[in-house]
Amino acid sequence: MAWSAILRSIFAAAISVGVLAAVASPAQAQWPRDDRFFFLRDPFRPGIQAPFNSFPREVRPPRPAEIGPPPEPEGGTIYGSSEAADKHRATQATHYVIVIGDSLADQLAQGLADAFFEERPEIAIAKKTRGSSGLVRADFYDWPAQLPALLENEKANAIVVMLGTNDRQVLRDQAGQHEFRTDRWRELYVQRVDAMIAAARAKGVPVIVVGQPSMQNARLHADLPYINEILRERAQALGAIYVDIWDGFVNEAEAFVFMGPALDGQIRRLRMGDGVHFSRAGARKVAHYVERDLIRLFDQGPRGPVVPREGPEVAPSGRPIAGPVLPLTQPSGPVGQLAGGETPKNASADAMATRVLVEGMPTEPVGGRADDFRWPRSAVTVAPQEGSAQKLALPNATPAAPTAARAAPPASSSAASAAANETAQKSPAPLPTVITPSKNGPQIITVPEANRAR
């Protein structure tokens, strides 16, 4: 009895070991041996890594990459001088633009280089900028005094100036300090703006003064229009070109904006996080305001005349390179006397045309037509019927002279005119006639003398 119980226990243990071995084989095949992570091993089955989850689960698809703005396109190159542009450019430039000013002018120079990179590669952009500079702190950097030396050896066809962001400060002179917006401050600032523009114009090329944009700082945003007003006034007074960029960086409420429409038609970030400087798209937008005036200035030269040419240029093959350039602001055709003006002495104008077009008198009315408003009604000429001309007169109408006699042109002599009048008086007045409907069509009936209305 005892032996049978022991045998049954041994047999049950053997069956249990077999079942465990059958279960362990698939697990060992599913989770291969990995001795690198010892803390994940199954303590009961050495060499078999314990799974994180023994139940299969759906594999999560990889998270798509975040869609960001497209990469910045390859832009143009700005140079430190026109000499450096000639040295490093693959082709020789024909126009040189010198940009002077603070750090915002530095970004403007990059925007101009990007603007002319593909469309106008013959234009080279060189910069002479100094960060944190302005016209108030002459002790930090004196632009009117430094400009002659900076521009002395430069090739320049136009000079672009962008200064004023750092000028909302106290101005000092021999009399002391003067607060911003005071009368003395404005007087001194006008003198420094005039000196800066005069130093740039001494180069003998057009000067473009660029206004300041809106700012995130509330006080700076409120004060910059005051500086822009002075820049505009002095630029126009000294013959420079003023470019206003304020509206491009504010919303409908005249408030500062970080995001706005870019040149590609998309809403992009235009300003940096400091609320002062421009992004790449913002710098390109500022340059768009300036490049219009630069292209207009350069196209007035030999590259693009605005007057009509005598004829189209002809290529060696005989085919015209381009048609004639026609100005949109000037008359391109022959200019002569307008209708209604004084008739030239050597012109033989028709009498009726002179009466109507020059003197402004109406034409003679034709009897029976809709525009004949004479009263009483005159005789009406009807279509000939069976080879005879008939006349139609309305009842109670006053007999009139024949149309042929009225429409006859004036005689060249007085004798002929008198004879025509005598003939018209002797001719008997035609009897009145009426048109009556009938089965065979309208009939013309002459009214007898006895039935005429008295």
ABEGO torsion letter per residue (X at the ends): XAAAAAAAAAAAAAAAAAAAAAAAAAAAAABBBBAABAAABBAABBGBBBBABABBBBBBBBBBBBBBBBBBBBBBBBBABAAAAAAABABBBABBBBBBEBAAAAAAAAAAAAAAAAABAABBBBBBBBBGBBAABAAABBAAAAAAAAAAABBBABBBBBBGAAABBBBBBAAEBBBBGBAAAAAAAAAAAAAAAAAAAAAGBBBBBBBBBBBABAAAAAAAAAAAAAAAAAAAAAGBBBBBAAAAABBAAGBBBABBBBAAGBBBBABBAAGABBBAAAAAAAAAAAAAAAAAAAAABAABBABBBABBBBBAAGBBABBBBBBAABBABBBBBBBGBBBBAABBBBAAAAAAAAAGBBBBBBBGBAABABOBBBBBBBBBBGGBBBBBBBBGBBBBBBAAAAABBBBABAAAAAAAAAAAAABBBBBBBBBBBBAAEBBBBBBBAAABBX
